[in-house]
Amino acid sequence: MPLLPSNISFSRQILPILAVVGIAGAAYYIAGDLPDREITEPQNQPPKATGALANAARVAGSGIVEPASEVIDIGSALSGLVTDLRVAPGDRVEKGQVLFRVDDRAARAARAEAEAAIREARAAIAEAQTAQSTAQQQLALYQSLSDPAAVSRAEVIRAEGDARTATSRLQSARARLGAAQARASSAQTEIERLSVRAPIAGEILAVNIRPGEFVATQGGGGNLPFIQMGETNPLHIRVDIDENEAVRVKLGASAIVSPRGAAEIQVEAAFVRAEPQVVPKRSLTNSAAERVDVRVLQLIYALPQTEASAVFRVGQQIDAFIPATESAADAGK
């Protein structure tokens, strides 16, 4: 029994209809999966030079915010348990202020033992001085006699020996006192070294230890410094300039800097210095077009202490535009 009427042809009538339906379905499917190509404004504007640098010779570079003193990693001269932690991130500290203490009970016990030895040595000195005085008086008495027969030669020799012995005991007691005082001074020095103090006035940036943790002189867990601090008034910016562009930089000129992701915020930073050595690039921006096999000249700029500069934080990446000297090619244009 035929499936189609005799006046309908599958190959001439049905098959073309199915082909058209298939093509229409494929076109609809493809059109639905096409990406949105509508042009929209980017959420974050790319950094660009404005003002006097907009049409002037300039060099662009990326950098990082750091304290004026650079970041100082605080360690411990001696190993032990942290018994007292006195700072937290964000605290301002003065030079010499205690940051944390390491267990000093053994050092204090050594100091107490040395102080006891000092008292004992001083008592021995007093005793030796008395004995020396008595022996010298006895010897002087024998030597003052006008009659040689009044005392035997043996008594005189014995008195001389007693005087020398008393002098030797006094010297020995004084030596013991000096040794005990040296031990006490050494113990006191160790106690002071177990109190880790701020080397400069500045701000605490990170604290990687807690009371009860063991600190070693080699470094903390994961090789993290125990405490990081630095002088953040003012903040500095370390800008990396590609060595190919380094010769064009106008040293001494101010730079226009923006925090990464906020190109609309632009601050004029004052030139501080240029590092004397060109070094391999270490501060990476994670850009797909970034070259990591280059050497860079590092320029240091100081941020002004204004309200606009309050958005900058230590460790934050920045974009910078720096005035450049015009090359011969630029001058001929």
C-alpha positions in Angstrom: 0.0 0.0 0.0 1.6 3.3 -1.0 2.2 5.8 1.8 1.7 8.9 -0.4 -1.1 9.6 -3.0 -0.1 8.9 -6.5 -0.2 12.6 -7.5 2.4 13.6 -4.8 6.1 13.0 -5.5 8.4 12.6 -2.4 11.5 13.6 -4.3 10.0 16.5 -6.1 7.6 18.0 -3.5 8.2 16.6 0.0 12.0 16.5 0.0 12.4 20.2 -1.0 10.0 21.3 1.7 12.0 19.3 4.3 15.2 20.9 3.1 13.7 24.4 3.4 12.5 23.6 7.0 15.9 22.3 7.9 17.8 25.3 6.5 15.4 27.6 8.4 15.9 25.7 11.7 19.7 25.8 11.2 19.6 29.5 10.5 17.5 30.2 13.6 19.8 28.0 15.8 22.9 29.8 14.5 21.4 33.2 14.9 20.5 32.4 18.5 24.1 31.4 19.4 25.8 34.4 17.8 27.7 36.6 20.4 26.3 40.0 21.3 28.3 42.4 19.1 26.7 45.5 20.4 29.2 48.3 21.1 29.2 49.4 24.7 31.4 51.6 26.8 34.0 49.7 28.9 33.4 49.5 32.6 37.0 50.7 33.4 38.5 53.3 31.1 42.1 52.5 30.0 44.7 54.8 31.4 45.6 57.8 29.2 47.6 61.0 29.5 45.6 64.2 30.0 46.4 67.8 30.4 49.8 69.0 29.3 51.0 65.4 28.6 48.0 64.6 26.3 49.8 65.8 23.2 53.4 66.0 24.5 56.2 63.5 24.4 55.8 61.0 27.2 56.7 57.6 28.5 54.2 55.2 30.1 55.0 52.8 32.8 53.5 50.6 35.5 54.5 50.5 39.1 53.6 49.7 42.6 52.9 51.8 45.7 55.3 51.4 48.6 56.2 53.2 51.8 58.8 56.0 51.7 61.1 53.8 53.7 60.3 50.7 51.5 58.8 47.7 53.2 60.8 46.6 56.3 60.6 42.9 57.2 60.9 42.5 61.0 62.5 39.3 62.3 63.8 38.0 65.6 67.5 37.7 66.6 66.6 34.7 68.9 64.3 31.8 68.6 61.4 31.1 71.0 57.7 31.4 71.8 55.9 34.6 71.3 54.6 35.7 74.7 53.4 39.2 73.9 52.2 40.8 70.7 51.6 44.5 70.9 50.7 45.7 67.4 48.1 45.1 64.7 48.0 46.0 61.0 47.4 49.8 60.7 48.9 50.8 64.0 51.4 53.7 64.0 54.5 53.0 66.1 57.5 55.1 67.2 61.1 54.2 66.8 62.1 51.8 69.6 58.6 50.8 70.5 58.2 47.1 71.4 56.4 45.2 68.7 56.5 41.7 70.3 58.3 39.8 72.9 59.8 36.3 72.8 59.8 34.0 75.9 62.7 35.4 78.1 62.4 33.2 81.2 65.7 31.4 80.6 67.5 34.7 80.1 66.0 36.2 83.3 67.0 33.1 85.2 70.6 33.5 83.9 70.6 37.1 84.9 69.4 36.3 88.4 72.1 33.7 88.7 74.7 36.2 87.6 73.4 38.8 90.0 73.8 36.2 92.9 77.3 35.5 91.7 78.0 39.3 91.8 76.8 39.5 95.4 79.0 36.5 96.3 82.0 38.0 94.6 81.6 41.3 96.4 81.4 39.6 99.7 84.6 37.6 98.8 86.2 40.9 97.9 85.3 42.5 101.3 86.7 39.4 103.1 89.9 39.4 101.0 90.4 43.1 101.6 90.1 42.5 105.4 92.5 39.6 105.3 94.9 41.6 103.1 94.8 44.6 105.5 95.4 42.3 108.5 98.3 40.6 106.8 99.9 43.8 105.7 99.6 45.3 109.2 101.2 42.2 110.7 104.0 42.3 108.2 104.5 46.0 108.8 104.7 45.4 112.5 107.4 42.8 112.1 109.3 45.0 109.8 109.2 48.0 112.1 110.8 46.2 115.0 114.3 47.6 115.8 115.5 44.4 117.4 115.9 41.6 114.8 115.9 39.0 117.6 112.4 40.0 118.8 110.7 37.8 116.1 112.0 34.9 114.3 112.8 34.9 110.6 110.2 32.2 110.1 107.4 34.5 111.5 108.5 37.2 109.1 108.4 34.8 106.1 105.0 33.6 107.2 103.7 37.1 107.5 105.0 37.9 104.0 103.3 34.8 102.6 100.0 35.7 104.3 100.2 39.2 102.7 100.8 37.8 99.3 98.0 35.2 99.7 95.6 37.8 100.8 96.5 40.0 97.8 96.0 37.0 95.5 92.6 36.2 97.0 91.5 39.8 96.5 92.5 39.7 92.9 90.7 36.3 92.4 87.5 37.8 94.0 87.7 40.8 91.8 88.1 38.6 88.7 85.0 36.6 89.8 83.1 39.8 90.2 84.1 40.9 86.7 83.0 37.5 85.2 79.7 37.6 87.1 79.0 41.2 85.9 79.8 40.1 82.3 77.3 37.2 82.6 74.7 39.6 84.0 75.3 42.0 81.1 75.1 39.2 78.6 71.8 38.0 80.1 70.4 41.5 80.1 71.4 41.9 76.4 69.7 38.7 75.6 66.5 39.9 77.4 66.6 43.1 75.4 67.1 41.2 72.1 64.0 39.1 73.0 62.0 42.3 72.9 61.7 43.1 69.2 61.4 46.9 68.7 60.5 49.1 65.7 63.6 50.3 63.9 61.9 53.4 62.6 58.7 55.3 63.2 56.0 54.1 60.8 52.9 52.1 60.1 52.4 48.3 60.7 51.5 46.8 57.4 51.2 43.1 58.2 51.4 40.8 61.2 52.1 37.1 60.5 52.6 35.8 64.1 50.3 35.2 67.0 51.0 34.8 70.8 52.1 31.2 71.5 53.7 30.6 68.1 57.3 29.6 67.8 59.5 32.0 65.9 62.9 31.0 64.5 65.7 33.2 63.4 65.4 31.7 59.8 61.9 33.2 59.3 58.2 32.5 59.9 56.0 29.8 58.4 56.0 29.9 54.6 59.0 32.2 54.8 56.7 35.1 55.7 58.3 37.9 57.7 57.0 38.1 61.2 55.9 41.8 60.9 56.1 44.2 57.9 56.2 47.9 58.5 57.2 51.1 56.8 56.9 54.9 56.8 53.7 55.7 54.8 53.8 59.4 55.3 54.4 60.0 52.4 53.8 57.1 50.1 56.2 56.4 47.3 55.6 54.9 43.9 58.2 52.7 42.2 57.6 52.9 38.4 59.2 50.4 36.0 60.3 51.9 32.7 61.3 49.6 29.9 65.0 49.8 29.2 64.2 50.7 25.6 62.4 53.8 26.8 64.6 54.7 29.7 66.8 57.1 27.7 63.8 59.2 26.8 62.6 59.8 30.4 63.0 63.4 31.6 64.5 62.9 35.0 63.3 65.3 37.7 59.9 65.9 36.1 56.7 65.1 37.9 54.6 62.1 36.8 50.8 61.7 36.4 49.7 58.5 38.2 46.4 56.6 38.5 45.5 53.5 40.5 44.9 50.4 38.5 41.3 50.3 37.4 40.5 53.9 38.1 42.0 55.9 35.3 39.7 58.9 36.1 41.7 59.5 39.3 44.9 61.2 38.4 47.5 62.6 40.8 50.7 64.4 40.2 53.6 62.7 42.0 56.9 64.5 42.6 60.2 62.9 41.4 62.4 61.6 44.2 65.2 59.6 42.6 66.1 57.1 39.9 67.6 53.8 41.1 71.2 53.6 39.8 70.8 50.0 38.5 68.7 48.7 35.7 67.2 45.4 37.0 65.1 42.5 35.6 61.4 43.2 35.7 59.7 41.8 38.8 56.4 43.7 39.2 54.0 42.0 36.8 50.6 43.4 35.6 49.2 40.1 34.2 48.6 41.7 30.9 48.5 39.2 27.9 50.9 41.5 26.0 53.3 42.0 28.8 56.9 41.1 28.3 58.7 39.5 31.3 62.1 39.1 29.7 63.0 42.8 29.9 65.1 44.9 32.2 63.6 48.1 33.7 64.8 51.4 35.1 63.0 52.1 38.4 61.9 55.6 39.1 60.7 56.7 42.6 58.0 59.3 43.0 56.3 60.7 46.1 52.5 61.0 46.3 51.2 64.3 47.7 49.4 64.1 51.0 46.0 65.1 49.6 42.5 63.7 49.6 42.9 62.3 46.1 45.9 60.3 47.2 43.9 58.6 50.0 42.9 55.9 47.5 46.4 54.6 47.1 47.5 51.7 49.2 50.8 49.9 49.8 51.2 47.1 47.3 48.7 48.6 44.8 49.5 48.7 41.1 49.5 52.0 39.3 49.8 53.4 35.8 52.1 56.4 35.3 52.8 58.9 32.5 56.1 60.7 32.6 57.3 63.6 30.4 60.0 62.5 27.9 62.6 64.2 25.9 61.7 64.5 22.2 63.8 62.3 19.9 65.2 63.6 16.6 62.4 61.7 14.8 59.7 63.4 16.9 61.2 66.8 16.5 61.1 66.5 12.7 57.4 65.7 12.6 
